[in-house]
Amino acid sequence: MLRGWMGLVVASLLLAGCGQTGRVPTASEVRVQARSIQNVTVEEARALMAADPALIVVDVREAAEFEAGHVQGALLRPVGQVSKWSKDLAKDAHILAVCRSGHRSGLAAAKLVDYGFTNVASMTGGMNAWTAAGFPVVTGQR
């Protein structure tokens, strides 16, 4: 199944690369892009949290945002400090990055991949989508 997914990613990247720049990406560009982040919906994220007790949920927002409401068990690790806090995690740790809308979590996840992490996902839609789906949040606590 992963091969099919990766094949689809590679094909999409080739097509996207041709359309945007008029050239075919090099093999190394495709490899770098193909190993990038897995984006998961809030429903998929919730299922991952339930199924994988080793999953590390990293909320990459700022402290005030986190305290206003976050996923149970999430760690507050601001996106601007990825280079610092990533050193405390195993490169093969299963990590789910979360933010308000999905943008910062995508940036943090990309940085983690750049740093050699191999099992990183970003929750699309972020906490906005999480709360819209009616999923529980925890307030306060850092």
C-alpha positions as CSV (number, residue, x, y, z in Angstrom):
1,M,0.0,0.0,0.0
2,L,2.8,2.4,0.8
3,R,4.4,1.8,-2.5
4,G,1.2,2.8,-4.2
5,W,0.9,5.9,-2.1
6,M,4.5,6.8,-2.7
7,G,4.1,6.2,-6.4
8,L,1.2,8.5,-6.4
9,V,3.2,11.2,-4.5
10,V,6.1,10.9,-6.9
11,A,3.8,11.1,-10.0
12,S,2.0,14.1,-8.6
13,L,5.3,15.8,-7.8
14,L,6.6,15.2,-11.3
15,L,3.4,16.6,-12.8
16,A,3.4,19.6,-10.4
17,G,7.0,20.3,-11.0
18,C,6.6,20.3,-14.8
19,G,3.6,22.6,-14.6
20,Q,5.1,25.2,-12.3
21,T,8.6,25.5,-13.7
22,G,8.4,23.9,-17.1
23,R,11.1,21.4,-16.2
24,V,11.1,17.9,-14.7
25,P,12.4,17.7,-11.2
26,T,15.7,15.9,-10.7
27,A,15.7,12.5,-9.0
28,S,17.1,14.0,-5.8
29,E,14.4,16.6,-5.7
30,V,11.7,13.9,-6.1
31,R,13.3,11.8,-3.4
32,V,13.4,14.7,-1.0
33,Q,9.8,15.7,-1.7
34,A,8.6,12.1,-1.7
35,R,9.9,11.5,1.8
36,S,8.1,14.5,3.1
37,I,5.3,14.8,5.5
38,Q,2.2,12.7,5.7
39,N,-0.9,14.9,6.1
40,V,-3.7,13.5,8.1
41,T,-7.2,14.6,8.7
42,V,-8.5,15.2,12.2
43,E,-10.4,11.9,12.0
44,E,-7.2,10.1,11.0
45,A,-5.2,11.9,13.7
46,R,-7.7,10.9,16.4
47,A,-7.5,7.3,15.2
48,L,-3.7,7.4,15.3
49,M,-3.8,8.8,18.8
50,A,-6.1,5.9,19.9
51,A,-4.2,3.2,18.1
52,D,-0.6,4.2,18.8
53,P,0.4,4.8,22.5
54,A,3.9,5.8,21.4
55,L,2.6,8.7,19.2
56,I,4.0,12.0,20.2
57,V,1.6,14.8,19.6
58,V,3.5,18.1,19.3
59,D,1.5,21.3,19.4
60,V,3.6,23.9,17.6
61,R,1.6,27.0,18.5
62,E,2.5,29.6,21.1
63,A,1.7,29.1,24.9
64,A,-1.4,31.3,24.9
65,E,-2.9,29.4,22.0
66,F,-2.1,26.1,23.6
67,E,-3.6,27.1,26.9
68,A,-6.8,28.1,25.2
69,G,-7.3,24.6,24.0
70,H,-5.2,21.6,22.9
71,V,-5.4,17.9,22.3
72,Q,-5.1,15.8,25.4
73,G,-1.5,14.7,26.0
74,A,0.0,17.2,23.4
75,L,3.4,18.7,24.2
76,L,3.8,22.4,23.7
77,R,6.8,22.9,21.4
78,P,6.6,26.2,19.4
79,V,7.4,26.0,15.7
80,G,10.1,28.7,16.1
81,Q,12.1,26.4,18.4
82,V,12.1,23.2,16.3
83,S,15.8,23.0,16.1
84,K,16.0,23.1,19.9
85,W,13.3,20.7,21.0
86,S,13.8,18.2,18.1
87,K,17.1,17.2,19.7
88,D,15.1,15.6,22.5
89,L,13.2,13.2,20.2
90,A,14.3,10.0,18.6
91,K,14.7,10.3,14.8
92,D,12.3,7.3,14.3
93,A,9.7,8.6,16.8
94,H,6.1,8.7,15.5
95,I,5.3,12.4,15.6
96,L,2.1,14.2,14.9
97,A,2.5,18.0,14.6
98,V,-0.6,20.2,15.4
99,C,-1.3,23.9,15.2
100,R,-4.3,26.2,14.7
101,S,-4.9,25.7,11.0
102,G,-2.3,23.2,9.7
103,H,0.2,25.7,8.3
104,R,2.7,25.9,11.2
105,S,2.4,22.1,11.8
106,G,3.3,21.6,8.1
107,L,6.3,23.9,8.5
108,A,7.4,22.1,11.7
109,A,7.0,18.7,10.2
110,A,9.0,19.7,7.1
111,K,11.8,20.9,9.4
112,L,11.7,17.6,11.3
113,V,12.0,15.7,8.0
114,D,15.0,18.0,7.1
115,Y,16.6,17.0,10.4
116,G,16.3,13.3,9.6
117,F,13.0,12.3,11.2
118,T,11.4,9.5,9.4
119,N,7.8,9.2,10.8
120,V,6.2,12.6,10.8
121,A,2.6,13.7,10.2
122,S,0.9,17.0,10.1
123,M,-2.8,17.4,11.1
124,T,-4.5,19.3,8.3
125,G,-7.0,21.9,9.4
126,G,-5.3,22.0,12.8
127,M,-7.2,22.7,16.0
128,N,-9.8,24.7,14.0
129,A,-10.9,21.5,12.3
130,W,-10.5,19.4,15.5
131,T,-12.9,21.6,17.4
132,A,-15.3,21.9,14.4
133,A,-15.5,18.1,14.4
134,G,-16.5,18.3,18.1
135,F,-13.4,16.5,19.4
136,P,-12.4,17.2,23.0
137,V,-9.9,19.8,24.0
138,V,-8.0,20.5,27.2
139,T,-7.5,24.0,28.4
140,G,-4.8,25.5,30.6
141,Q,-1.8,23.3,31.5
142,R,1.5,23.6,29.8
